[in-house]
């Protein structure tokens, strides 16, 4: 009788591509059709009608809030927005040339030091910490912008939403209605996106039974990478390099067609159709440009997208504008410093990360994938004196 051997496990795609690592009720990302759904709601509807706070409630509770539930959430968030004197004193010691994402990562980690229940992972304490982290992240980002430009950090205002408070604390002026609308839409669009790299890293950390501060710090560190959260900053730098819409075709020919450079903000690991978030931000950035009488960057971006989408390589590879492409224009027009684009992404994503942490705790198992060994075998030990140079 011939002995049967177990069939080899199917090889994972590079970077775990096409590998399903779990189940979620938070969002559906359909890259083939260009659809994004949060807990049953199309992202286009949420971006048009919902506030960031309503989406936070949706992600944390699986349903949209009533008016009283929304007011309770807003009250709880505002109660946690201010930074303690100890945290502000710590931030003032950071080098002023420190990157904002490094400051955010370090400050979020430091918050745990002043939380007596940092290691208490009960559902009640994790809900409290999620509220705290969601509320304090905008304040940290805004405070660092003030500190590094020799200005005094501002206290949040009870009469303002999270989006409006961020703009107020960042710039020190009354936020304009259209700016707040664009900011709110941006935060809604970026708050959740399936098992992306930073969300996965947060769930891996959580699966070890570590605390929420550690998981969110892990996620921020992952988001910091240029291949994930830093792409909109790179897109804006590309627009600056091109200079004007008149230069688009020559720049594309000299740089993209020769393989020297990529069009930053076009193409996506998941989407093989237009990123639905990009479509929303296209219209938002255009409206913002028209309102401020500054069409230069929008016209440049629109022409570059049109030029790229007419190219046979972009058509063949299904490369479309992603969320980073037009968000760069929208955020820059509002007056957000370019190196604060990624921290703003983190502000949006914190409630989504927290929602995934809730899910991981509800049905936890240590995330520990296998790996295929492809190194040498059968090597013999050589004493150190015989190893040569």
Secondary structure in CASP SS format (residue, H / E / C, confidence):
PFRMAT SS
TARGET T0000
AUTHOR 0000-0000-0000
METHOD secondary structure of the structure
MODEL  1
X C 1.00
X C 1.00
X C 1.00
X C 1.00
X C 1.00
X C 1.00
X C 1.00
X C 1.00
X C 1.00
X C 1.00
X C 1.00
X C 1.00
X C 1.00
X H 1.00
X H 1.00
X H 1.00
X C 1.00
X C 1.00
X C 1.00
X C 1.00
X C 1.00
X C 1.00
X C 1.00
X C 1.00
X C 1.00
X C 1.00
X E 1.00
X E 1.00
X E 1.00
X E 1.00
X C 1.00
X C 1.00
X C 1.00
X C 1.00
X E 1.00
X E 1.00
X E 1.00
X E 1.00
X C 1.00
X C 1.00
X E 1.00
X E 1.00
X H 1.00
X H 1.00
X H 1.00
X H 1.00
X H 1.00
X H 1.00
X H 1.00
X C 1.00
X C 1.00
X H 1.00
X H 1.00
X H 1.00
X H 1.00
X H 1.00
X H 1.00
X H 1.00
X H 1.00
X H 1.00
X H 1.00
X C 1.00
X C 1.00
X C 1.00
X C 1.00
X C 1.00
X H 1.00
X H 1.00
X H 1.00
X H 1.00
X H 1.00
X H 1.00
X H 1.00
X H 1.00
X H 1.00
X H 1.00
X H 1.00
X H 1.00
X H 1.00
X C 1.00
X C 1.00
X C 1.00
X C 1.00
X C 1.00
X H 1.00
X H 1.00
X H 1.00
X H 1.00
X H 1.00
X H 1.00
X H 1.00
X H 1.00
X C 1.00
X C 1.00
X C 1.00
X C 1.00
X C 1.00
X C 1.00
X C 1.00
X H 1.00
X H 1.00
X H 1.00
X H 1.00
X H 1.00
X H 1.00
X H 1.00
X H 1.00
X H 1.00
X H 1.00
X H 1.00
X H 1.00
X H 1.00
X H 1.00
X H 1.00
X C 1.00
X C 1.00
X C 1.00
X C 1.00
X C 1.00
X C 1.00
X C 1.00
X C 1.00
X H 1.00
X H 1.00
X H 1.00
X H 1.00
X H 1.00
X H 1.00
X H 1.00
X H 1.00
X H 1.00
X H 1.00
X H 1.00
X H 1.00
X H 1.00
X H 1.00
X H 1.00
X H 1.00
X H 1.00
X H 1.00
X H 1.00
X H 1.00
X H 1.00
X H 1.00
X H 1.00
X H 1.00
X H 1.00
X H 1.00
X C 1.00
X C 1.00
X C 1.00
X C 1.00
X C 1.00
X C 1.00
X C 1.00
X C 1.00
X C 1.00
X C 1.00
X C 1.00
X C 1.00
X C 1.00
X H 1.00
X H 1.00
X H 1.00
X H 1.00
X H 1.00
X H 1.00
X H 1.00
X H 1.00
X H 1.00
X H 1.00
X C 1.00
X C 1.00
X C 1.00
X C 1.00
X C 1.00
X H 1.00
X H 1.00
X H 1.00
X H 1.00
X H 1.00
X H 1.00
X H 1.00
X H 1.00
X H 1.00
X H 1.00
X H 1.00
X H 1.00
X H 1.00
X H 1.00
X C 1.00
X C 1.00
X C 1.00
X C 1.00
X C 1.00
X C 1.00
X H 1.00
X H 1.00
X H 1.00
X H 1.00
X H 1.00
X H 1.00
X H 1.00
X H 1.00
X H 1.00
X H 1.00
X H 1.00
X C 1.00
X C 1.00
X C 1.00
X C 1.00
X H 1.00
X H 1.00
X H 1.00
X H 1.00
X H 1.00
X H 1.00
X H 1.00
X H 1.00
X H 1.00
X H 1.00
X H 1.00
X H 1.00
X C 1.00
X C 1.00
X C 1.00
X C 1.00
X C 1.00
X C 1.00
X C 1.00
X H 1.00
X H 1.00
X H 1.00
X H 1.00
X H 1.00
X H 1.00
X H 1.00
X H 1.00
X H 1.00
X H 1.00
X H 1.00
X H 1.00
X C 1.00
X C 1.00
X H 1.00
X H 1.00
X H 1.00
X H 1.00
X H 1.00
X H 1.00
X H 1.00
X H 1.00
X H 1.00
X H 1.00
X H 1.00
X H 1.00
X C 1.00
X C 1.00
X C 1.00
X C 1.00
X C 1.00
X C 1.00
X C 1.00
X C 1.00
X C 1.00
X E 1.00
X C 1.00
X C 1.00
X C 1.00
X C 1.00
X C 1.00
X C 1.00
X C 1.00
X C 1.00
X C 1.00
X H 1.00
X H 1.00
X H 1.00
X H 1.00
X H 1.00
X H 1.00
X H 1.00
X H 1.00
X H 1.00
X H 1.00
X H 1.00
X H 1.00
X H 1.00
X H 1.00
X H 1.00
X H 1.00
X C 1.00
X C 1.00
X C 1.00
X C 1.00
X H 1.00
X H 1.00
X H 1.00
X H 1.00
X H 1.00
X H 1.00
X H 1.00
X H 1.00
X H 1.00
X H 1.00
X H 1.00
X H 1.00
X H 1.00
X H 1.00
X C 1.00
X C 1.00
X H 1.00
X H 1.00
X H 1.00
X H 1.00
X H 1.00
X C 1.00
X C 1.00
X C 1.00
X C 1.00
X E 1.00
X C 1.00
X H 1.00
X H 1.00
X H 1.00
X H 1.00
X H 1.00
X H 1.00
X H 1.00
X H 1.00
X H 1.00
X H 1.00
X H 1.00
X H 1.00
X C 1.00
X C 1.00
X C 1.00
X H 1.00
X H 1.00
X H 1.00
X H 1.00
X H 1.00
X H 1.00
X H 1.00
X H 1.00
X H 1.00
X H 1.00
X H 1.00
X H 1.00
X H 1.00
X H 1.00
X H 1.00
X H 1.00
X H 1.00
X H 1.00
X H 1.00
X H 1.00
X H 1.00
X H 1.00
X H 1.00
X H 1.00
X H 1.00
X C 1.00
X C 1.00
X C 1.00
X C 1.00
X C 1.00
X C 1.00
X C 1.00
X C 1.00
X C 1.00
X C 1.00
X C 1.00
X C 1.00
X C 1.00
X C 1.00
X C 1.00
X C 1.00
X C 1.00
X C 1.00
X C 1.00
X C 1.00
X C 1.00
X H 1.00
X H 1.00
X H 1.00
X C 1.00
X C 1.00
X C 1.00
END
